[in-house]
Amino acid sequence: MKNKPGDDRMHDFSMDKDDNGVAIIKWDVPDKSMNVLSAEGPALLSSLIDDALADNSVTGIVLTSGKPHSFAGGMDLNVLARIRDEIGDDPAQGLFQFIMSMHSLMRRIERAGRDPKTGKGGKPIACSMPGTGVGIGLELPLCTHRIFVADNPHARIGLPEIKVGLFPGAGGTTRLIRKLGLLAAAPYLFEGKLINPAQAKEAGIIDEVATDPLDAASNWVLKAAHEDLIKPWDVKGYRIPGGAPYHPAIYPKLIGAIARLNGRTHGAFPAAKALMNAIYEGALVDFDTALKIECRWFVNLLMNPTSKAMIRTLFVNKTALEKGAARPQNIPKSPINKIGVIGAGMMGAGIALVSAQAGLTVTLIDQDQSKADQGKAYTEAYLNRKIAQNRLSIDGKEAFLKRISATTEFNALSDCDLIIEAVFEDPQVKSKIIQQAEEMASAECILASNTSTLPISNLAKASRRPERFLGIHFFSPVEKMMLVEIIKGQKTDNHAVALALDYAQHIKKTPIVVNDARFFYANRCIIPYVNEGLIMAGEGINLALIDRAAQMLGFPIGPIQLVDETSLELGASIAKATMTAMGDAYPRSTADDVTFWMVDQKRLGRKSKAGFFDYDEAGRRLNYWPGFYEEFPLMDTQPDITKVQNRLIFVQVLEAVRAAESNVINDIREGDVGAVLGWGFPPWSGGPFSWLDIIGADNAAAECASLQEQYGDRFSCPSLLRDIAKSGGTFYNQFAHKPLTTQNR
């Protein structure tokens, strides 16, 4: 039996009952490359499950996917946001009821029609996964009686919700704890660790890896015994593997895990706290009560404004940008088959790697053949690590490396669709390279500069075709950092921007489009963060206090450590170049005094094994260098940590607002996504504009006045923020789906 054509109620799920008595329920969301669960999905699936359980001709049920390489990618997070925002006066109750209805469905699948009193009867239900299953795409299989996954090393299995400010709230937390035990489940819950099917079987998360999982699942349900239908946690006397939280063997390890969690998150991420509470409290009670506890903590998290902000930025806005929200309209997609990369250093080598990884042909050029070969060797080393992790075959490596040609010959660029120069950050060197590249490039080719600081419009003066010249700013390391800034010069046309965005999409990066200005957007905001840390250090605030204050806000590392990692020599070089460019307008501060003094002391950071930190011979970071305080003595009374945090976060947020005022960014979605992905702005906040909406523009404006009075005009309130404060509105109410200015891309 199949659903009737045109039956809109069943567009996500369909059922086919074969002659052997197997009911195959197929999940296949139209117009989606991967299944996601919609608001209507649970009710649709529930009706099919009830139908199959009630049909005497059905012996067993198999859940599968209509997508060839995946089972499901999770819940449509827009659904949860819509329920919360539209349900009326009691959104928490509405969310609780919706999620508990999902728990009810999954418990019916788990119990499979067995008599509630005797436990007899019931029908086996298996899950056949063609590939990737994450989020609800694993939570749903976990409630079936046996999970079969295709033998696909590229498939990913796991529960990554923590990465978008949530935790598995559809039973995944409770079931995984009871299936694996508290400690074994921790990496998959607290880190969102994703693994391939073979690893998932070894971990005990799934049951079988099969060449034909649908056939294997169908055969299994026909042969399954009554005992196969009963989950371990539904058996009287069941105990969590390894022991409950209070068990003598578990309690010390659990306390240690909590300490490590707090050490890693510094208490800044609400999802980690909620998850820990759901696990601990749920492990003390029976299974069904644990589901209610999980649901209550999940709803508590959804009602937290930080959750809304994080979901919006890291799911809704990020996805929109990756799908082309910033792309100029009415410009057809340009085919991109071959790119040229000039400069085989770390950045150029990284760009070549991710381009080849996306299937593009790459010409990698350097002035010396040995340097070009070293750039290609960077990719080979990366691939060798993948082979060691069983994520790539030898044949796959060879095919990959064939896409990259390392050479010194510029004439190899003649058939490139896009050329990216990634040479030393010197305008004269870059100008010469731009001219050499243009001599060989085709008329249709787009030329881009990978620069982090140099204005694109100035570099474009070296180009004969400035309308086809722009910036593509990658972040280091290229293969790990998801963000790229597409920088429009004054003369860059929309065709160039469109192709750059198509390229970013092709290599699976998240792009933001910014208008040209010194330091663009990301560096414009991160430099004040670093400088404020250095200013406070120069004032005599303890270096550890500065770094810990930042980490407790949710920054990955503090500004003092960040300077050591990126090099004080680089900071001094940027400061001197900016002084030269700005002249008398340069706002010299204590940050410059600290930086130049450290360079004079040959304390250049990690690379010299001497900076704000001491290092051992292997380059491992030790303690803060006590000699710093001989030049910049500690204050007798250290400030409250909140004051340090306010200075560190406001100095960035205000610069982001000024970037919006000056049209460097035209879309607050790009401002928030760029901040979180580009320089590690606290993910829980959703980014600078979301953070301002959380604390309230009026509160932010008042704090600006206080900070300005104490520390100077760098904390003055921008007009845009002041106007929103006066109106009582928010950035997202005013600018969520329209440009910040009337200037269009």
JOFEN-V165586 format. One record per residue. N is the residue number from 1. RES is the residue in three letters. PHI is phi in degrees with one decimal (* if undefined). OMEGA is omega in whole degrees, -180 to 180 (999 if undefined). Layout:
# JOFEN-V165586
((N;RES;PHI;OMEGA) (N;RES;PHI;OMEGA))
This chain:
# JOFEN-V165586
((1;MET;*;175) (2;LYS;-116.6;175) (3;ASN;-65.2;-180) (4;LYS;-69.9;176) (5;PRO;-55.9;179) (6;GLY;85.6;178) (7;ASP;-77.8;-173) (8;ASP;-63.7;-178) (9;ARG;-65.9;-174) (10;MET;-115.8;-174) (11;HIS;-70.5;180) (12;ASP;-88.4;-177) (13;PHE;-126.4;174) (14;SER;-138.8;-179) (15;MET;-132.0;178) (16;ASP;-129.9;180) (17;LYS;-100.7;-176) (18;ASP;-85.7;-176) (19;ASP;-71.3;-180) (20;ASN;-86.7;180) (21;GLY;94.5;178) (22;VAL;-103.0;175) (23;ALA;-94.3;-179) (24;ILE;-101.5;178) (25;ILE;-98.4;-175) (26;LYS;-104.5;176) (27;TRP;-98.2;-177) (28;ASP;-151.5;-178) (29;VAL;-74.3;-179) (30;PRO;-61.8;173) (31;ASP;62.2;176) (32;LYS;-127.0;178) (33;SER;-74.0;178) (34;MET;-139.2;-180) (35;ASN;-66.2;169) (36;VAL;-131.8;-176) (37;LEU;-85.8;180) (38;SER;-89.5;179) (39;ALA;-63.0;-178) (40;GLU;-84.0;-173) (41;GLY;-54.4;-178) (42;PRO;-58.7;-180) (43;ALA;-66.4;179) (44;LEU;-65.4;179) (45;LEU;-65.0;-179) (46;SER;-59.1;-178) (47;SER;-65.5;179) (48;LEU;-71.2;177) (49;ILE;-61.0;180) (50;ASP;-61.4;179) (51;ASP;-60.1;-177) (52;ALA;-67.0;180) (53;LEU;-67.7;-178) (54;ALA;-83.9;-176) (55;ASP;-85.3;-178) (56;ASN;-66.1;180) (57;SER;-80.3;-178) (58;VAL;-93.9;178) (59;THR;-89.6;-179) (60;GLY;-154.4;-174) (61;ILE;-126.6;175) (62;VAL;-124.9;172) (63;LEU;-91.6;179) (64;THR;-145.9;-176) (65;SER;-124.5;174) (66;GLY;-85.6;178) (67;LYS;-85.0;-172) (68;PRO;-69.2;-173) (69;HIS;-126.7;-179) (70;SER;-154.1;174) (71;PHE;-95.1;178) (72;ALA;-164.1;-178) (73;GLY;-104.9;176) (74;GLY;124.3;178) (75;MET;-83.4;171) (76;ASP;-71.8;-174) (77;LEU;-65.0;175) (78;ASN;-62.4;180) (79;VAL;-63.0;-180) (80;LEU;-61.9;179) (81;ALA;-64.6;-179) (82;ARG;-68.1;178) (83;ILE;-61.7;-178) (84;ARG;-62.4;-173) (85;ASP;-84.6;-172) (86;GLU;-115.3;-170) (87;ILE;-78.8;177) (88;GLY;118.5;-172) (89;ASP;-75.4;-177) (90;ASP;-130.0;-176) (91;PRO;-62.9;-180) (92;ALA;-62.7;179) (93;GLN;-65.1;179) (94;GLY;-63.0;177) (95;LEU;-64.6;-180) (96;PHE;-60.1;-179) (97;GLN;-65.9;180) (98;PHE;-63.4;-178) (99;ILE;-69.8;177) (100;MET;-66.4;176) (101;SER;-66.7;175) (102;MET;-68.3;176) (103;HIS;-59.5;180) (104;SER;-61.6;178) (105;LEU;-61.1;-177) (106;MET;-68.5;175) (107;ARG;-67.8;177) (108;ARG;-64.7;176) (109;ILE;-64.0;-179) (110;GLU;-62.0;-178) (111;ARG;-80.0;168) (112;ALA;56.9;178) (113;GLY;83.0;178) (114;ARG;-67.3;179) (115;ASP;-61.3;-175) (116;PRO;-63.5;-179) (117;LYS;-90.1;-175) (118;THR;-91.6;-176) (119;GLY;76.9;-178) (120;LYS;-85.8;176) (121;GLY;79.3;-180) (122;GLY;92.1;-178) (123;LYS;-129.7;180) (124;PRO;-66.3;178) (125;ILE;-127.7;179) (126;ALA;-116.0;177) (127;CYS;-122.7;176) (128;SER;-109.3;-177) (129;MET;-109.1;179) (130;PRO;-67.3;-178) (131;GLY;178.5;-173) (132;THR;-53.3;173) (133;GLY;-140.6;-179) (134;VAL;-131.4;-179) (135;GLY;61.6;178) (136;ILE;-62.0;176) (137;GLY;-68.6;169) (138;LEU;-112.7;-179) (139;GLU;-61.2;178) (140;LEU;-66.1;176) (141;PRO;-58.3;-178) (142;LEU;-62.5;180) (143;CYS;-92.8;174) (144;THR;-84.1;-173) (145;HIS;-90.2;176) (146;ARG;-159.7;-175) (147;ILE;-113.9;177) (148;PHE;-112.8;-178) (149;VAL;-125.4;179) (150;ALA;-61.7;179) (151;ASP;-77.8;-176) (152;ASN;-129.5;-176) (153;PRO;-64.6;-180) (154;HIS;-87.2;178) (155;ALA;-70.4;180) (156;ARG;-124.9;-179) (157;ILE;-121.6;177) (158;GLY;164.1;-177) (159;LEU;-127.7;-173) (160;PRO;-89.1;-173) (161;GLU;-55.7;-177) (162;ILE;-59.2;-177) (163;LYS;-74.6;175) (164;VAL;-115.4;174) (165;GLY;82.0;179) (166;LEU;-126.8;167) (167;PHE;-142.1;-177) (168;PRO;-60.9;-173) (169;GLY;-113.6;177) (170;ALA;-109.5;178) (171;GLY;97.4;-177) (172;GLY;-62.4;-180) (173;THR;-64.7;-177) (174;THR;-65.2;-177) (175;ARG;-71.4;-177) (176;LEU;-67.8;177) (177;ILE;-61.1;-178) (178;ARG;-76.5;-180) (179;LYS;-83.9;-174) (180;LEU;-108.8;-171) (181;GLY;101.9;-173) (182;LEU;-60.3;-174) (183;LEU;-74.2;-179) (184;ALA;-68.4;-179) (185;ALA;-80.2;-172) (186;ALA;-54.0;-178) (187;PRO;-61.2;-178) (188;TYR;-79.5;-179) (189;LEU;-92.7;-174) (190;PHE;-84.7;-180) (191;GLU;-110.2;-176) (192;GLY;65.4;-176) (193;LYS;-61.7;177) (194;LEU;-109.2;-177) (195;ILE;-134.1;180) (196;ASN;-84.8;-175) (197;PRO;-57.9;-179) (198;ALA;-62.9;178) (199;GLN;-67.9;179) (200;ALA;-65.9;177) (201;LYS;-67.5;179) (202;GLU;-62.4;180) (203;ALA;-75.7;-179) (204;GLY;90.4;-179) (205;ILE;-80.6;176) (206;ILE;-115.6;-174) (207;ASP;-104.9;-174) (208;GLU;-141.6;168) (209;VAL;-108.4;-171) (210;ALA;-134.1;175) (211;THR;-65.4;177) (212;ASP;-125.5;-174) (213;PRO;-64.2;-180) (214;LEU;-67.4;178) (215;ASP;-65.5;-180) (216;ALA;-63.5;-180) (217;ALA;-68.1;180) (218;SER;-63.5;178) (219;ASN;-65.8;-177) (220;TRP;-65.3;-177) (221;VAL;-65.8;178) (222;LEU;-76.0;-177) (223;LYS;-111.3;-173) (224;ALA;-62.3;177) (225;ALA;-89.4;-179) (226;HIS;-57.5;-178) (227;GLU;-63.2;-179) (228;ASP;-69.0;-176) (229;LEU;-89.8;-174) (230;ILE;-108.4;179) (231;LYS;-69.8;-179) (232;PRO;-54.6;-178) (233;TRP;-73.6;175) (234;ASP;-98.2;178) (235;VAL;-94.0;-180) (236;LYS;-58.9;179) (237;GLY;86.1;-179) (238;TYR;-59.8;175) (239;ARG;-130.2;179) (240;ILE;-62.5;179) (241;PRO;-53.7;179) (242;GLY;86.4;178) (243;GLY;113.7;178) (244;ALA;-77.0;-176) (245;PRO;-56.8;-176) (246;TYR;-87.9;-179) (247;HIS;-63.3;-177) (248;PRO;-55.7;-180) (249;ALA;-81.5;-176) (250;ILE;-99.6;-171) (251;TYR;-54.3;180) (252;PRO;-61.7;180) (253;LYS;-68.9;179) (254;LEU;-66.2;177) (255;ILE;-61.0;177) (256;GLY;-63.7;179) (257;ALA;-65.0;178) (258;ILE;-63.6;179) (259;ALA;-63.5;179) (260;ARG;-65.6;178) (261;LEU;-61.3;179) (262;ASN;-65.1;177) (263;GLY;-66.8;-179) (264;ARG;-81.0;-176) (265;THR;-98.3;-179) (266;HIS;55.0;177) (267;GLY;72.9;-172) (268;ALA;-92.8;-174) (269;PHE;-115.2;-177) (270;PRO;-58.1;-176) (271;ALA;-63.0;-179) (272;ALA;-64.1;179) (273;LYS;-65.4;-179) (274;ALA;-62.9;179) (275;LEU;-62.6;180) (276;MET;-61.4;178) (277;ASN;-63.3;-180) (278;ALA;-62.2;180) (279;ILE;-68.0;-174) (280;TYR;-63.9;-178) (281;GLU;-68.0;-179) (282;GLY;-67.2;-179) (283;ALA;-74.0;-178) (284;LEU;-93.8;-173) (285;VAL;-130.7;179) (286;ASP;-70.2;-172) (287;PHE;-60.0;-176) (288;ASP;-67.1;175) (289;THR;-67.2;178) (290;ALA;-62.1;177) (291;LEU;-62.8;178) (292;LYS;-65.4;178) (293;ILE;-63.9;177) (294;GLU;-57.1;-179) (295;CYS;-62.6;-179) (296;ARG;-64.2;178) (297;TRP;-69.5;178) (298;PHE;-66.4;178) (299;VAL;-65.8;176) (300;ASN;-54.6;180) (301;LEU;-69.6;180) (302;LEU;-62.8;-180) (303;MET;-81.8;177) (304;ASN;-73.0;-179) (305;PRO;-59.7;178) (306;THR;-66.9;178) (307;SER;-65.1;178) (308;LYS;-59.0;-178) (309;ALA;-65.5;-177) (310;MET;-68.5;178) (311;ILE;-62.7;-178) (312;ARG;-61.5;-176) (313;THR;-76.2;-171) (314;LEU;-86.1;177) (315;PHE;-119.9;-173) (316;VAL;-67.9;-176) (317;ASN;-70.1;179) (318;LYS;-60.1;179) (319;THR;-62.6;180) (320;ALA;-61.1;-180) (321;LEU;-67.3;179) (322;GLU;-67.8;179) (323;LYS;-92.4;173) (324;GLY;106.6;-180) (325;ALA;-60.2;-178) (326;ALA;-94.2;-175) (327;ARG;-75.0;176) (328;PRO;-55.9;-176) (329;GLN;-79.4;173) (330;ASN;63.3;174) (331;ILE;-118.0;-178) (332;PRO;-64.6;179) (333;LYS;-66.0;178) (334;SER;-98.4;177) (335;PRO;-68.1;177) (336;ILE;-123.2;-178) (337;ASN;-115.0;-176) (338;LYS;-136.5;175) (339;ILE;-126.5;174) (340;GLY;-112.0;177) (341;VAL;-125.0;-179) (342;ILE;-106.6;-175) (343;GLY;109.1;-174) (344;ALA;-104.9;173) (345;GLY;-71.7;-175) (346;MET;-59.6;-178) (347;MET;-70.0;-180) (348;GLY;-61.5;179) (349;ALA;-63.5;178) (350;GLY;-65.9;178) (351;ILE;-65.1;177) (352;ALA;-62.1;-179) (353;LEU;-60.8;-175) (354;VAL;-67.8;179) (355;SER;-71.5;177) (356;ALA;-65.5;179) (357;GLN;-60.8;180) (358;ALA;-85.9;177) (359;GLY;93.8;-179) (360;LEU;-84.3;171) (361;THR;-83.9;-173) (362;VAL;-126.8;169) (363;THR;-104.9;-177) (364;LEU;-107.6;-173) (365;ILE;-116.2;169) (366;ASP;-143.3;-176) (367;GLN;-69.1;-179) (368;ASP;-124.3;-176) (369;GLN;-61.9;-180) (370;SER;-64.1;178) (371;LYS;-70.9;177) (372;ALA;-63.3;179) (373;ASP;-65.2;177) (374;GLN;-62.7;178) (375;GLY;-62.6;177) (376;LYS;-69.8;179) (377;ALA;-63.4;176) (378;TYR;-59.8;177) (379;THR;-66.7;-180) (380;GLU;-62.6;178) (381;ALA;-63.1;178) (382;TYR;-62.5;-179) (383;LEU;-68.4;178) (384;ASN;-63.0;177) (385;ARG;-65.6;178) (386;LYS;-64.9;178) (387;ILE;-64.5;179) (388;ALA;-63.0;179) (389;GLN;-90.5;-178) (390;ASN;60.4;179) (391;ARG;-109.1;-180) (392;LEU;-157.8;178) (393;SER;-95.5;177) (394;ILE;-61.1;179) (395;ASP;-62.8;178) (396;GLY;-63.2;178) (397;LYS;-62.6;-178) (398;GLU;-62.6;179) (399;ALA;-63.6;179) (400;PHE;-62.1;-175) (401;LEU;-65.0;180) (402;LYS;-66.3;180) (403;ARG;-76.0;-177) (404;ILE;-108.5;174) (405;SER;-109.8;180) (406;ALA;-98.9;-174) (407;THR;-154.9;173) (408;THR;-109.5;-171) (409;GLU;-90.1;180) (410;PHE;-70.2;-180) (411;ASN;-68.6;176) (412;ALA;-71.5;-180) (413;LEU;-89.2;-169) (414;SER;-61.7;-177) (415;ASP;-110.2;179) (416;CYS;-81.0;174) (417;ASP;-85.8;-179) (418;LEU;-147.9;176) (419;ILE;-122.1;180) (420;ILE;-119.2;174) (421;GLU;-90.1;-178) (422;ALA;-136.2;-178) (423;VAL;-90.8;-176) (424;PHE;-53.7;-174) (425;GLU;-75.8;179) (426;ASP;-134.3;-175) (427;PRO;-58.9;-179) (428;GLN;-69.9;178) (429;VAL;-63.6;-179) (430;LYS;-64.5;-180) (431;SER;-61.0;179) (432;LYS;-63.2;-180) (433;ILE;-65.1;179) (434;ILE;-58.6;-180) (435;GLN;-66.5;178) (436;GLN;-63.4;-179) (437;ALA;-66.2;-178) (438;GLU;-65.2;179) (439;GLU;-63.8;-177) (440;MET;-101.8;-174) (441;ALA;-74.5;175) (442;SER;-73.2;-178) (443;ALA;-65.5;-178) (444;GLU;-87.6;-174) (445;CYS;-67.4;174) (446;ILE;-98.0;179) (447;LEU;-111.7;-177) (448;ALA;-131.7;174) (449;SER;-111.3;171) (450;ASN;-89.6;180) (451;THR;-130.0;-180) (452;SER;-103.8;-175) (453;THR;-136.4;-171) (454;LEU;-81.6;180) (455;PRO;-56.0;-177) (456;ILE;-66.2;-178) (457;SER;-63.3;176) (458;ASN;-70.2;178) (459;LEU;-64.8;-178) (460;ALA;-65.8;179) (461;LYS;-65.3;177) (462;ALA;-82.1;-175) (463;SER;-95.4;174) (464;ARG;-79.1;-178) (465;ARG;-130.7;-176) (466;PRO;-62.3;179) (467;GLU;-69.7;179) (468;ARG;-108.3;-180) (469;PHE;-121.1;180) (470;LEU;-157.3;177) (471;GLY;-105.5;169) (472;ILE;-127.4;-175) (473;HIS;-95.2;174) (474;PHE;-87.4;177) (475;PHE;-108.4;-174) (476;SER;-100.4;-5) (477;PRO;-77.3;-171) (478;VAL;-57.6;-175) (479;GLU;-71.7;-179) (480;LYS;-107.6;-176) (481;MET;-81.9;-172) (482;MET;-85.3;-172) (483;LEU;-88.7;164) (484;VAL;-132.5;174) (485;GLU;-96.9;173) (486;ILE;-96.5;-174) (487;ILE;-107.5;177) (488;LYS;-86.8;170) (489;GLY;-77.8;-179) (490;GLN;-61.0;-176) (491;LYS;-110.9;180) (492;THR;-62.5;180) (493;ASP;-94.9;-176) (494;ASN;-68.2;178) (495;HIS;-64.9;179) (496;ALA;-65.2;179) (497;VAL;-63.1;-179) (498;ALA;-61.5;-179) (499;LEU;-66.4;178) (500;ALA;-61.9;178) (501;LEU;-68.7;176) (502;ASP;-63.6;178) (503;TYR;-64.5;179) (504;ALA;-59.5;178) (505;GLN;-65.5;-178) (506;HIS;-63.4;-178) (507;ILE;-92.7;174) (508;LYS;62.2;173) (509;LYS;-108.4;177) (510;THR;-98.0;-176) (511;PRO;-99.0;164) (512;ILE;-125.3;179) (513;VAL;-106.1;180) (514;VAL;-127.3;175) (515;ASN;-85.3;-170) (516;ASP;-67.7;174) (517;ALA;-169.3;-180) (518;ARG;-57.7;-179) (519;PHE;73.4;177) (520;PHE;57.7;-178) (521;TYR;-108.0;-173) (522;ALA;-61.0;-179) (523;ASN;-68.3;177) (524;ARG;-59.1;-177) (525;CYS;-92.6;-178) (526;ILE;-78.1;180) (527;ILE;-62.3;175) (528;PRO;-60.2;177) (529;TYR;-62.1;178) (530;VAL;-62.9;-178) (531;ASN;-61.5;-180) (532;GLU;-64.9;176) (533;GLY;-61.6;179) (534;LEU;-69.6;177) (535;ILE;-61.3;180) (536;MET;-64.5;177) (537;ALA;-61.4;179) (538;GLY;-66.0;178) (539;GLU;-75.1;-179) (540;GLY;104.9;176) (541;ILE;-81.1;-177) (542;ASN;-56.7;-178) (543;LEU;-59.3;180) (544;ALA;-65.2;178) (545;LEU;-62.5;-180) (546;ILE;-62.4;-178) (547;ASP;-67.5;-178) (548;ARG;-67.3;178) (549;ALA;-59.5;179) (550;ALA;-66.7;-179) (551;GLN;-66.2;178) (552;MET;-71.6;172) (553;LEU;-82.1;-179) (554;GLY;113.7;174) (555;PHE;-72.6;-176) (556;PRO;-62.0;174) (557;ILE;-142.5;180) (558;GLY;-76.6;-176) (559;PRO;-66.0;-180) (560;ILE;-69.0;177) (561;GLN;-64.4;-180) (562;LEU;-61.3;178) (563;VAL;-61.6;179) (564;ASP;-63.0;-178) (565;GLU;-69.0;-175) (566;THR;-92.0;176) (567;SER;97.7;175) (568;LEU;-68.2;178) (569;GLU;-62.6;177) (570;LEU;-64.4;179) (571;GLY;-60.9;179) (572;ALA;-66.0;180) (573;SER;-64.1;179) (574;ILE;-63.6;-180) (575;ALA;-61.9;-179) (576;LYS;-65.0;179) (577;ALA;-64.6;179) (578;THR;-69.3;176) (579;MET;-59.1;-180) (580;THR;-63.3;-178) (581;ALA;-71.2;-174) (582;MET;-94.6;180) (583;GLY;61.4;-177) (584;ASP;-66.1;-179) (585;ALA;-78.4;-178) (586;TYR;-68.0;-178) (587;PRO;-85.6;-178) (588;ARG;-61.5;-177) (589;SER;-143.3;176) (590;THR;-58.7;179) (591;ALA;-58.4;178) (592;ASP;-67.6;180) (593;ASP;-59.8;180) (594;VAL;-63.8;-178) (595;THR;-61.7;-177) (596;PHE;-65.5;179) (597;TRP;-66.0;179) (598;MET;-62.1;178) (599;VAL;-63.7;178) (600;ASP;-61.2;179) (601;GLN;-82.5;-177) (602;LYS;62.2;175) (603;ARG;-97.2;-170) (604;LEU;-95.6;-180) (605;GLY;114.1;-175) (606;ARG;-55.8;-174) (607;LYS;-62.7;178) (608;SER;-101.3;-178) (609;LYS;57.9;178) (610;ALA;-163.6;178) (611;GLY;-157.2;172) (612;PHE;-67.9;176) (613;PHE;-112.0;164) (614;ASP;-88.6;-179) (615;TYR;-133.8;175) (616;ASP;-85.6;-176) (617;GLU;-63.5;180) (618;ALA;-84.2;180) (619;GLY;87.2;178) (620;ARG;-78.2;-178) (621;ARG;-69.9;178) (622;LEU;-109.0;-178) (623;ASN;-99.1;174) (624;TYR;-62.2;-177) (625;TRP;-72.3;-177) (626;PRO;-67.6;-179) (627;GLY;-63.8;-180) (628;PHE;-60.9;-175) (629;TYR;-73.7;176) (630;GLU;-70.2;178) (631;GLU;-91.6;-178) (632;PHE;-126.0;-173) (633;PRO;-60.7;178) (634;LEU;-65.8;172) (635;MET;-64.9;178) (636;ASP;-63.8;179) (637;THR;-117.6;-179) (638;GLN;-80.5;-178) (639;PRO;-71.3;173) (640;ASP;-62.7;-176) (641;ILE;-60.2;180) (642;THR;-63.7;179) (643;LYS;-66.3;177) (644;VAL;-63.7;180) (645;GLN;-63.1;-180) (646;ASN;-60.5;179) (647;ARG;-64.1;-176) (648;LEU;-68.5;-176) (649;ILE;-85.5;-178) (650;PHE;-67.6;-177) (651;VAL;-64.1;176) (652;GLN;-81.5;-177) (653;VAL;-60.0;-179) (654;LEU;-66.5;177) (655;GLU;-68.4;176) (656;ALA;-63.7;178) (657;VAL;-65.1;178) (658;ARG;-65.1;176) (659;ALA;-63.2;176) (660;ALA;-69.4;180) (661;GLU;-60.3;-176) (662;SER;-93.8;175) (663;ASN;67.6;172) (664;VAL;-66.3;169) (665;ILE;-117.6;180) (666;ASN;-112.0;-173) (667;ASP;-143.3;-178) (668;ILE;-66.3;175) (669;ARG;-62.0;177) (670;GLU;-66.4;178) (671;GLY;-62.9;-180) (672;ASP;-75.3;-180) (673;VAL;-62.6;180) (674;GLY;-61.3;-179) (675;ALA;-68.0;-176) (676;VAL;-70.8;-177) (677;LEU;-82.1;-172) (678;GLY;-85.4;-177) (679;TRP;-129.4;172) (680;GLY;78.2;173) (681;PHE;-57.5;-172) (682;PRO;-46.9;-177) (683;PRO;-58.1;-178) (684;TRP;-59.6;-177) (685;SER;-80.0;-175) (686;GLY;82.4;-179) (687;GLY;112.5;-173) (688;PRO;-61.5;-178) (689;PHE;-73.8;175) (690;SER;-63.8;180) (691;TRP;-62.0;177) (692;LEU;-63.0;177) (693;ASP;-67.5;179) (694;ILE;-67.9;-176) (695;ILE;-82.7;180) (696;GLY;94.5;-177) (697;ALA;-61.3;180) (698;ASP;-67.0;177) (699;ASN;-65.1;179) (700;ALA;-64.5;180) (701;ALA;-62.7;179) (702;ALA;-65.3;179) (703;GLU;-67.2;176) (704;CYS;-57.9;-179) (705;ALA;-60.3;180) (706;SER;-67.0;-180) (707;LEU;-66.8;179) (708;GLN;-62.7;-180) (709;GLU;-63.1;-176) (710;GLN;-84.9;-168) (711;TYR;-126.5;174) (712;GLY;120.0;-171) (713;ASP;-72.6;177) (714;ARG;-63.9;178) (715;PHE;-102.6;179) (716;SER;-64.7;-176) (717;CYS;-76.4;178) (718;PRO;-63.9;-178) (719;SER;-58.9;-179) (720;LEU;-61.7;178) (721;LEU;-66.4;-180) (722;ARG;-63.6;-180) (723;ASP;-64.6;179) (724;ILE;-67.5;177) (725;ALA;-61.9;-180) (726;LYS;-66.6;-177) (727;SER;-79.3;-177) (728;GLY;75.3;-177) (729;GLY;-96.0;177) (730;THR;-134.4;178) (731;PHE;-62.5;-176) (732;TYR;-75.6;173) (733;ASN;-67.2;-174) (734;GLN;-89.6;-171) (735;PHE;-129.4;-173) (736;ALA;-60.0;-173) (737;HIS;-128.6;177) (738;LYS;-149.0;-178) (739;PRO;-62.7;177) (740;LEU;-70.0;179) (741;THR;-131.3;178) (742;THR;-80.3;178) (743;GLN;-72.1;-180) (744;ASN;-102.5;177) (745;ARG;-77.9;999))
